[in-house]
Amino acid sequence: MFSKACEYGIRASIYIAEQSKLDRRVSLKEVATAIESPAAYTSKILQELARNNIIHSDKGPTGGFSIEVQNLLKIKLSTIVLALDGNSIYVGCGLGMKKCNEKKPCPVHNQFKQIRDDLKNMLETTTLESLVNDLEKGLTFLKR
């Protein structure tokens, strides 16, 4: 469903948000370890998230990655997905056909459209704050 970069980006954002609520900046190495991702790959993902103003990157001995706590309610999963994967998840054909559309639908077009619409709604209504709260309550986990 999501690219590997997007999966890691969502996990990294959640981890950074969780640590930011504890008033901690985190290093690249710490993020990569926490989300079980190669450091070089994580670096590229974090750069893209910073470029899209989802996370902050501060350099220097007291630097690291963070998210302003007051923004945790504003940052939706859809923002992260759009930054890393674009909008293809909302428009792609369920069978990967290039010319699938309303006028010439593939065999699963109408069923897949409903799934895409539900996914879009979930991504647009789920905040980093709600995901971090579930982590803090022990309802969800970032590591297997």
Backbone as CSV, one residue per row, in Angstrom:
resi,resn,N_x,N_y,N_z,CA_x,CA_y,CA_z,C_x,C_y,C_z
1,MET,0.836,-1.190,0.000,0.000,0.000,0.000,0.883,1.257,0.000
2,PHE,1.730,1.403,1.033,2.668,2.533,1.077,4.027,2.051,0.596
3,SER,4.829,2.992,0.089,6.207,2.643,-0.247,6.959,2.376,1.063
4,LYS,8.095,1.709,0.962,8.919,1.443,2.143,9.358,2.771,2.776
5,ALA,9.694,3.748,1.948,10.096,5.065,2.463,8.959,5.696,3.271
6,CYS,7.748,5.554,2.790,6.596,6.125,3.492,6.347,5.388,4.806
7,GLU,6.451,4.075,4.794,6.293,3.305,6.037,7.306,3.775,7.082
8,TYR,8.571,3.883,6.672,9.606,4.348,7.594,9.353,5.800,8.006
9,GLY,8.886,6.616,7.081,8.617,8.023,7.378,7.521,8.190,8.413
10,ILE,6.481,7.389,8.308,5.401,7.440,9.294,5.921,6.986,10.651
11,ARG,6.653,5.865,10.650,7.195,5.360,11.911,8.173,6.351,12.543
12,ALA,9.022,6.957,11.720,9.981,7.951,12.227,9.251,9.157,12.803
13,SER,8.225,9.620,12.118,7.466,10.785,12.593,6.811,10.484,13.939
14,ILE,6.257,9.299,14.072,5.626,8.916,15.339,6.675,8.867,16.453
15,TYR,7.829,8.261,16.156,8.878,8.158,17.169,9.388,9.549,17.571
16,ILE,9.641,10.388,16.591,10.135,11.741,16.876,9.085,12.524,17.664
17,ALA,7.816,12.362,17.304,6.737,13.045,18.033,6.686,12.584,19.484
18,GLU,6.802,11.281,19.692,6.787,10.722,21.048,7.929,11.314,21.877
19,GLN,9.117,11.369,21.304,10.279,11.900,22.024,10.162,13.411,22.226
20,SER,9.566,14.100,21.267,9.375,15.548,21.392,8.438,15.880,22.550
21,LYS,7.449,15.023,22.782,6.551,15.239,23.929,7.307,15.095,25.246
22,LEU,8.420,14.354,25.209,9.273,14.201,26.388,10.362,15.277,26.419
23,ASP,10.249,16.252,25.504,11.196,17.364,25.374,12.596,16.888,25.008
24,ARG,12.653,15.889,24.116,13.931,15.329,23.657,14.078,15.501,22.157
25,ARG,15.270,15.883,21.735,15.645,15.803,20.321,16.331,14.451,20.135
26,VAL,16.168,13.862,18.966,16.754,12.542,18.737,17.690,12.573,17.538
27,SER,18.717,11.750,17.604,19.703,11.679,16.529,19.214,10.770,15.408
28,LEU,19.856,10.879,14.272,19.563,10.004,13.140,19.719,8.544,13.548
29,LYS,20.811,8.234,14.217,21.084,6.853,14.617,19.991,6.329,15.543
30,GLU,19.554,7.152,16.474,18.505,6.739,17.403,17.191,6.468,16.662
31,VAL,16.847,7.337,15.718,15.616,7.143,14.946,15.709,5.857,14.129
32,ALA,16.828,5.685,13.433,17.005,4.491,12.590,16.892,3.212,13.418
33,THR,17.498,3.218,14.595,17.422,2.048,15.470,15.986,1.824,15.952
34,ALA,15.322,2.891,16.337,13.963,2.784,16.881,12.958,2.260,15.857
35,ILE,13.159,2.622,14.587,12.194,2.191,13.562,12.715,1.023,12.723
36,GLU,13.880,0.514,13.107,14.493,-0.636,12.431,14.681,-0.389,10.932
37,SER,15.380,0.712,10.635,15.631,1.122,9.261,17.118,1.428,9.081
38,PRO,17.675,1.170,7.896,19.078,1.533,7.658,19.294,3.046,7.820
39,ALA,20.388,3.424,8.457,20.649,4.835,8.762,20.694,5.707,7.504
40,ALA,21.358,5.258,6.449,21.466,6.076,5.235,20.085,6.323,4.619
41,TYR,19.257,5.296,4.612,17.909,5.411,4.068,17.059,6.320,4.959
42,THR,17.198,6.155,6.265,16.465,6.982,7.213,16.859,8.443,7.055
43,SER,18.132,8.704,6.815,18.610,10.074,6.624,17.884,10.758,5.473
44,LYS,17.749,10.074,4.362,17.055,10.650,3.196,15.592,10.923,3.504
45,ILE,14.968,10.012,4.216,13.557,10.173,4.574,13.384,11.365,5.512
46,LEU,14.256,11.475,6.520,14.172,12.584,7.468,14.435,13.919,6.782
47,GLN,15.341,13.933,5.811,15.585,15.164,5.046,14.320,15.599,4.318
48,GLU,13.617,14.645,3.727,12.384,14.963,3.006,11.296,15.452,3.969
49,LEU,11.199,14.823,5.122,10.223,15.267,6.125,10.553,16.678,6.616
50,ALA,11.835,16.972,6.780,12.245,18.318,7.207,11.969,19.341,6.101
51,ARG,12.256,18.955,4.857,11.992,19.838,3.717,10.509,20.199,3.619
52,ASN,9.652,19.285,4.051,8.210,19.512,4.010,7.656,20.045,5.335
53,ASN,8.548,20.501,6.211,8.177,21.125,7.491,7.328,20.231,8.390
54,ILE,7.576,18.940,8.323,6.889,18.004,9.201,7.714,17.811,10.471
55,ILE,9.032,17.707,10.311,9.938,17.622,11.454,10.943,18.766,11.357
56,HIS,11.627,19.022,12.461,12.699,20.027,12.498,14.028,19.312,12.658
57,SER,15.022,19.843,11.984,16.372,19.310,12.085,17.281,20.421,12.587
58,ASP,17.838,20.218,13.769,18.751,21.203,14.352,20.142,20.619,14.387
59,LYS,21.104,21.384,13.900,22.491,20.930,13.846,23.225,21.298,15.130
60,GLY,24.380,20.688,15.319,25.223,21.026,16.459,25.137,19.999,17.574
61,PRO,25.932,20.218,18.622,26.030,19.251,19.711,24.707,19.026,20.455
62,THR,23.825,20.005,20.472,22.527,19.827,21.129,21.407,19.669,20.101
63,GLY,21.800,19.392,18.875,20.827,19.279,17.795,20.146,17.928,17.754
64,GLY,19.446,17.720,16.673,18.722,16.476,16.463,17.394,16.762,15.798
65,PHE,16.550,15.765,15.771,15.252,15.884,15.125,14.172,16.048,16.183
66,SER,13.195,16.894,15.863,12.086,17.133,16.788,10.868,17.604,16.006
67,ILE,9.756,17.646,16.702,8.512,18.200,16.175,7.946,19.087,17.271
68,GLU,7.510,20.279,16.909,6.918,21.162,17.909,5.646,20.517,18.441
69,VAL,5.572,20.381,19.757,4.467,19.663,20.391,3.110,20.265,20.001
70,GLN,3.045,21.576,19.869,1.765,22.201,19.510,1.325,21.840,18.085
71,ASN,2.233,21.316,17.277,1.882,20.916,15.902,1.405,19.466,15.805
72,LEU,1.506,18.704,16.875,1.145,17.287,16.807,-0.326,17.070,16.464
73,LEU,-1.175,17.992,16.858,-2.596,17.894,16.495,-2.841,18.331,15.058
74,LYS,-1.939,19.135,14.519,-2.107,19.650,13.154,-1.562,18.697,12.097
75,ILE,-0.559,17.917,12.459,0.086,17.037,11.476,-0.728,15.762,11.332
76,LYS,-1.261,15.575,10.148,-2.067,14.395,9.834,-1.198,13.386,9.080
77,LEU,-1.581,12.132,9.118,-0.852,11.112,8.362,-0.847,11.446,6.875
78,SER,-1.911,12.057,6.388,-1.984,12.417,4.968,-0.855,13.364,4.573
79,THR,-0.423,14.223,5.475,0.676,15.155,5.198,1.977,14.395,4.968
80,ILE,2.212,13.378,5.785,3.423,12.567,5.662,3.380,11.750,4.378
81,VAL,2.244,11.119,4.105,2.095,10.308,2.903,2.282,11.159,1.651
82,LEU,1.674,12.331,1.626,1.814,13.218,0.468,3.268,13.633,0.265
83,ALA,3.979,13.920,1.352,5.384,14.342,1.259,6.278,13.237,0.710
84,LEU,5.982,11.990,1.051,6.883,10.895,0.683,6.413,10.073,-0.522
85,ASP,5.106,9.940,-0.704,4.584,9.106,-1.796,3.747,9.872,-2.811
86,GLY,3.480,11.144,-2.536,2.596,11.886,-3.432,1.159,11.427,-3.245
87,ASN,0.322,11.694,-4.248,-1.090,11.349,-4.111,-1.466,10.074,-4.865
88,SER,-0.495,9.310,-5.302,-0.772,8.113,-6.102,-1.626,7.089,-5.360
89,ILE,-1.549,7.057,-4.053,-2.338,6.102,-3.276,-3.834,6.369,-3.418
90,TYR,-4.189,7.612,-3.759,-5.592,7.994,-3.890,-6.145,7.803,-5.297
91,VAL,-5.265,7.635,-6.267,-5.737,7.602,-7.658,-5.354,6.338,-8.422
92,GLY,-4.496,5.530,-7.868,-4.018,4.343,-8.574,-5.084,3.273,-8.735
93,CYS,-4.937,2.480,-9.759,-5.839,1.357,-10.035,-5.496,0.196,-9.093
94,GLY,-6.516,-0.472,-8.596,-6.324,-1.606,-7.704,-5.608,-2.771,-8.365
95,LEU,-5.677,-2.854,-9.690,-4.999,-3.924,-10.430,-3.766,-3.415,-11.174
96,GLY,-3.432,-2.136,-10.965,-2.240,-1.578,-11.595,-2.403,-1.226,-13.060
97,MET,-3.648,-1.171,-13.548,-3.884,-0.835,-14.955,-3.703,0.665,-15.172
98,LYS,-3.123,1.034,-16.304,-2.821,2.442,-16.573,-4.040,3.243,-17.009
99,LYS,-5.008,2.600,-17.636,-6.142,3.347,-18.175,-7.456,3.041,-17.470
100,CYS,-7.392,2.694,-16.223,-8.592,2.433,-15.428,-9.193,3.775,-15.016
101,ASN,-10.477,3.962,-15.253,-11.165,5.183,-14.832,-12.669,4.916,-14.735
102,GLU,-13.435,5.947,-14.395,-14.885,5.797,-14.228,-15.566,5.311,-15.508
103,LYS,-15.097,5.784,-16.664,-15.723,5.410,-17.943,-15.297,4.028,-18.423
104,LYS,-14.088,3.624,-18.062,-13.573,2.319,-18.472,-12.921,1.659,-17.255
105,PRO,-13.761,1.183,-16.306,-13.228,0.648,-15.054,-12.671,-0.768,-15.185
106,CYS,-11.694,-1.058,-14.344,-11.181,-2.423,-14.242,-12.197,-3.248,-13.445
107,PRO,-12.029,-4.558,-13.361,-12.992,-5.395,-12.644,-13.192,-5.061,-11.160
108,VAL,-12.197,-4.452,-10.505,-12.341,-4.125,-9.079,-12.443,-2.618,-8.824
109,HIS,-12.640,-1.842,-9.870,-12.611,-0.373,-9.772,-13.549,0.163,-8.679
110,ASN,-14.811,-0.205,-8.739,-15.783,0.375,-7.797,-15.511,-0.050,-6.355
111,GLN,-15.132,-1.296,-6.139,-14.812,-1.750,-4.787,-13.540,-1.072,-4.275
112,PHE,-12.544,-0.944,-5.152,-11.276,-0.336,-4.750,-11.436,1.161,-4.499
113,LYS,-12.308,1.809,-5.236,-12.566,3.238,-5.025,-13.049,3.477,-3.596
114,GLN,-13.930,2.618,-3.103,-14.425,2.752,-1.729,-13.288,2.575,-0.721
115,ILE,-12.410,1.623,-0.971,-11.264,1.394,-0.080,-10.347,2.613,-0.084
116,ARG,-10.080,3.155,-1.274,-9.237,4.357,-1.376,-9.867,5.533,-0.635
117,ASP,-11.189,5.701,-0.797,-11.872,6.805,-0.120,-11.800,6.646,1.399
118,ASP,-11.982,5.413,1.889,-11.881,5.159,3.328,-10.463,5.409,3.831
119,LEU,-9.466,4.985,3.046,-8.069,5.204,3.416,-7.768,6.701,3.468
120,LYS,-8.223,7.429,2.474,-7.995,8.875,2.441,-8.605,9.535,3.676
121,ASN,-9.824,9.142,4.024,-10.477,9.688,5.209,-9.669,9.385,6.469
122,MET,-9.197,8.144,6.605,-8.399,7.776,7.776,-7.118,8.594,7.848
123,LEU,-6.425,8.740,6.714,-5.165,9.479,6.701,-5.383,10.965,6.998
124,GLU,-6.498,11.511,6.532,-6.775,12.936,6.734,-7.321,13.261,8.115
125,THR,-7.742,12.252,8.869,-8.301,12.513,10.196,-7.414,11.999,11.338
126,THR,-6.381,11.241,11.022,-5.501,10.704,12.060,-4.322,11.646,12.275
127,THR,-4.160,12.108,13.510,-3.076,13.028,13.841,-1.921,12.288,14.507
128,LEU,-0.742,12.901,14.450,0.396,12.338,15.183,0.102,12.296,16.674
129,GLU,-0.611,13.287,17.166,-0.972,13.328,18.588,-1.741,12.072,18.992
130,SER,-2.725,11.688,18.202,-3.527,10.509,18.556,-2.692,9.234,18.515
131,LEU,-1.779,9.135,17.577,-0.919,7.950,17.476,0.057,7.865,18.642
132,VAL,0.611,9.002,19.042,1.521,9.027,20.184,0.762,8.694,21.467
133,ASN,-0.452,9.210,21.598,-1.255,8.901,22.787,-1.499,7.403,22.911
134,ASP,-1.780,6.739,21.792,-1.986,5.292,21.822,-0.711,4.547,22.219
135,LEU,0.445,5.054,21.760,1.728,4.462,22.176,1.919,4.595,23.676
136,GLU,1.672,5.802,24.173,1.869,6.074,25.597,0.961,5.207,26.474
137,LYS,-0.224,4.897,25.972,-1.172,4.066,26.725,-0.868,2.578,26.584
138,GLY,0.100,2.241,25.735,0.437,0.837,25.512,-0.542,0.115,24.600
139,LEU,-1.355,0.882,23.864,-2.339,0.287,22.966,-1.716,-0.107,21.619
140,THR,-0.618,0.578,21.276,0.076,0.294,20.007,1.576,0.236,20.271
141,PHE,2.303,-0.267,19.265,3.741,-0.455,19.406,4.443,-0.097,18.108
142,LEU,5.670,0.438,18.187,6.464,0.766,17.005,7.404,-0.372,16.618
143,LYS,7.771,-1.204,17.576,8.666,-2.330,17.297,7.882,-3.616,17.328
144,ARG,8.356,-4.570,16.538,7.679,-5.867,16.469,7.838,-6.645,17.728
